Amino acid sequence: MGQSERADFDPVTMMLEVLDLDSGAARTTEDIFTGVSHPMPTGRIFGGQVLAQAIIAADRTTGDDRVPHSMHGYFLRPGDATRGLTLSVDRIHDGRSFSTRRTQAYQEGVPIFSMIASFEHEDPGLDHQAAPPAGITAPEDLVAASSVHPLSRRLLADSPIEVVHAEGGIYDGADGEPVAAQNVWMRTRRPIGDDPALHRAVLAYMSDLTIQESVLRAHGVAWSHPGLKVASLDHAMWWHRAARVDDWLLYAQESPSARGGRGLATGRIFTREGALVASVAQEIMVRVPTAG
């Protein structure tokens, strides 16, 4: 029986439990946290989970007046979703306005993810933003997963994040003209409370969902393409404005380049009202076997 077939299964509770790290013994310059992973059909840890855990661990070592504004991370090795992980935080710098932290995630003593993040004490200053894309259909008017294969639909149902593609998903086919861009609505499947630190961490979790697809769409490649291999290499994120992740957010994504087995994807996340919440960039390894 799959997780989504259990009457008591709540994927949001599962995600929140995974993000609730345990604190270990702290030293002067380093703090240790431990965590677990939620199940994944591939057996590999979902990258967004490690991103969120790394931010939470780093955030716990900063003052209450500091919030994350940027992170840059590298996925070093595939993580095993059946095993626990350890997160080590180094307190690199604490200044009047900014704090810098390095977080490394380990399994069996081997690093699987490395991140540097910066936190700031927010002050008044210049304020402008890019406009959201125009003419995107509201999520309520889109039929989510209407043409998705039953297996893909089950995997989506097990996710704590509700995902609606404005241009249709590419799970089983990439219909239409190849284009290096897409727009995706996202939110958690139920409210998660009012803790702003948790909303920022879950936003990082969500930022790793679907962003790779702008690379695939540019070449008309679906996730079901035989022999397709995709792996995230690095991930960068900038938090601009506060937002609730249990309200609909629009993730506007595009791929400016792909070459040499690598593809670059960028994204901007907007509230439904048009406020720019975050910017994201990720490079992936992508291998697309050709016939013959």
GUVOFI-880382 format. One record per residue (C-alpha): residue in one letter; x, y, z. Coordinates in steps of 0.02 Angstrom, whole numbers, plus 32768, in hexadecimal, padded with zeros to 4 digits. Each point is the difference from the previous one (the first is absolute). Example, Ala and Ser with C-alpha at 12.3 -4.5 7.8 and 13.67 -1.06 7.14 Angstrom:
# GUVOFI-880382
A82677F1F8186;S804580AC7FDF;
This chain:
# GUVOFI-880382
M800080008000;G804480AB7FCF;Q800E808D807D;S7F7280647FB0;E7F8D7F688011;R800D800280BE;A7F72805D8054;D807580488083;F8088803A7F88;D802080BC7FFE;P809480327F91;V800A80AE804F;T80147FB580AE;M80867F8E7FB7;M805E80967FBA;L7FF3806480A2;E80417F6D8065;V80957FF27F8A;L802680BA8013;D7FF97FF680BF;L80B97FE0801D;D804A7FBE80A0;S808880688052;G80A07FAD803A;A808D803D806D;A803880AE7FC8;R80B2803F7FFA;T803E80B37FF7;T801380057F43;E7F967F6E7FC7;D7F517FC08020;I7FC57F4F7FDB;F7F4F7FCE7FCF;T7FB77F597FCB;G7F6B7FD97F93;V7FA87F7E7F98;S7FBD7FFB7F4E;H7F547FDF7FBD;P7FED7F6B7F8A;M8022801B7F48;P7FD37F887F71;T80B3800B7FBE;G804C7FDE80AA;R806380A37FF3;I7FE480938073;F7F9B808C7FB1;G807580947FE9;G7F81807F803D;Q7FF67FA380A5;V80BB8014801F;L7FF780B77FCD;A7F788020807F;Q80577F9D8089;A80A3805C7FE2;I7FAA80AA800D;I7FA57FCD80A0;A80A37FC3804F;A805B80A17FD2;D7F6F806D8037;R80037FB280AE;T80B080428019;T7FD380B67FDB;G7FA580848066;D7F4480157FF9;D801880A57FA4;R80577FAD7F6B;V7FAB7FB07F6A;P804D7FA57F6B;H801280677F62;S806F7F8F7F95;M80467F517FF5;H80757FA57F89;G800C7F44800A;Y804E7F6C7FA7;F7FB77F517FF6;L809D7F988017;R7FBB7F4F8003;P7F567FAC7FF5;G7FB67FEC80AE;D7FB07F5F803D;A7F4C80248035;T7FFE7F668070;R808A80418071;G800E80928077;L807280947FE4;T806A80768066;L800A80BC7FE0;S80988060803D;V7FF780BF8008;D809A806E8007;R7FE880B28041;I806F80567F81;H7FD780B68025;D7F8D806D8069;G7FFF80B97FD5;R7F918093802A;S7F8A7FDD7F6E;F802E7F557FB9;S80287F52803F;T804F7F787F95;R7FEB7F45801D;R80447F657FAB;T7F967F63800D;Q803A7F547FC9;A7F8F7F677FFC;Y804F7F55801D;Q7FCD7F4B7FF4;E80717F798047;G808580878018;V8001802F7F47;P7FC480AE7FC8;I7F6B7FFE7F8B;F7FD780BB7FFD;S805E80A08026;M7FB380AD8013;I803280B18030;A7F7180738033;S7FF880B58033;F7F868048807F;E7FD980B7801B;H7FB28079807A;E7F8380527F8C;D800A80BD7FF0;P7F9C807D7F97;G804880217F54;L7FE080067F45;D7F6D7F987FC6;H7FD27FC57F51;Q7FD87F5C7FAC;A7FE37FAC7F58;A7F4C7FEB7FC9;P7FAF7F538001;P7FD67FAF7F59;A7F5A80397FBA;G7F6E7F987FC8;I80207F66806B;T7F627F9C8022;A7FCC7FFA80B7;P80257F598055;E7F477FE08025;D7FDD80077F46;L80867F817FD4;V7FDB7F478005;A80947FB88060;A80497F5D7FC1;S7F6C7FDF7F8E;S806B7FA37F80;V807F7FB78078;H80257F468000;P7FB77FAA809C;L80AE7FDB8044;S803580B67FED;R7F5D80388050;R80247F938099;L80AD804B8013;L7FB680AF7FF9;A7F7C7FD28080;D80897FC88078;S805480AB7FF5;P7FE080838088;I7FFF80837F76;E7F6E801A7F8B;V804280247F50;V7F9B80427F6D;H805480207F57;A7FB880937FA1;E803B7FB77F5A;G7FE07F4A802D;G807A7F87804D;I80887F9F7FA7;Y7FF57F608065;D7FCA7F8F7F71;G801680717F6A;A803880AF7FCF;D7F74803F7F91;G8009809D7F97;E8095805E7FBB;P80A27FEF8063;V8017809A806C;A808280228087;A7F838044807F;Q7F6B7FD08068;N7F93803F808E;V7FCE7F968096;W7F8A80238091;M80357FB680A7;R7FC77FFA80B6;T80027F878092;R7F6A7F8E8005;R7FC2804C80A3;P802D80918075;I80A47FED805F;G7FEE80858087;D804980AE800E;D80BA7FE58023;P8058806D7F7C;A80A27F9B800F;L7FA17F627FD2;H7FAF80567F6A;R80AB80397FC3;A80457F508011;V7F6D7FB07FA7;L801480807F75;A80B07FBA7FE8;Y7FB47F517FFF;M7F8680357F78;S8084805A7F99;D804E7F5A7FCC;L7F5B7FC17FB8;T7FE6800A7F42;I808980827FDE;Q80617F7E7F9B;E7F6D7FF17F88;S802680A27FA3;V809E7FA97FBF;L7F9C7F687FC8;R7F7380667FB2;A807E805C7F94;H80207F5A7FA7;G7F547FB0800A;V803D7F7D807C;A7F887FB2807F;W802E7FB280A7;S7FC87F597FB8;H808380077F74;P80587F558001;G80A980078054;L7FF280B88033;K8077802D808D;V7FF280A5805E;A80618034809B;S800C80A98056;L80B38041800B;D7FEA80A28061;H7F798074803E;A7FFA80B8802A;M7F718060804E;W7FDE80B38034;W7F70802A8075;H7FB780AC7FD8;R7F5C8010805D;A7F9D7F9F8080;A7F747F8E7FC2;R7F957F708039;V80247F5B7FAA;D7F517FC08028;D7FB980847F8A;W80137FEC7F44;L80AA80397FBD;L802C80127F48;Y80AA7FB87FCE;A8034804C7F59;Q808F7F997FB9;E807280097F68;S809F7FB27FBF;P807C80787FAF;S807D7F7A7FCD;A80277F467FF1;R80A47FB97FC2;G807B7F748023;G7F857F948060;R7FD180908074;G7F6980728002;L7FE580A3805E;A7F54802A8044;T7FC980A08055;G7F5F802D8057;R7FA1808C8055;I7F7C7FDE8084;F7F6E80798011;T7F6B800D8074;R7F567FFB7FB2;E7FF880BD8017;G80A180157F9B;A8084801B8087;L80AA7FB77FD3;V80297F88808E;A80A07FAB7FC6;S80777FE17F70;V804E7F567FDC;A80887FB77F91;Q80307F4B7FE9;E80737FA17F8B;I7FDB7F4A7FD9;M80567F6F7FAF;V7F8F7FBC7F78;R801A7F677F92;V7F827FDE7F75;P80217F5C7FA3;T7FDE80087F45;A7FB57F777F96;G807D7F8A7FB1;
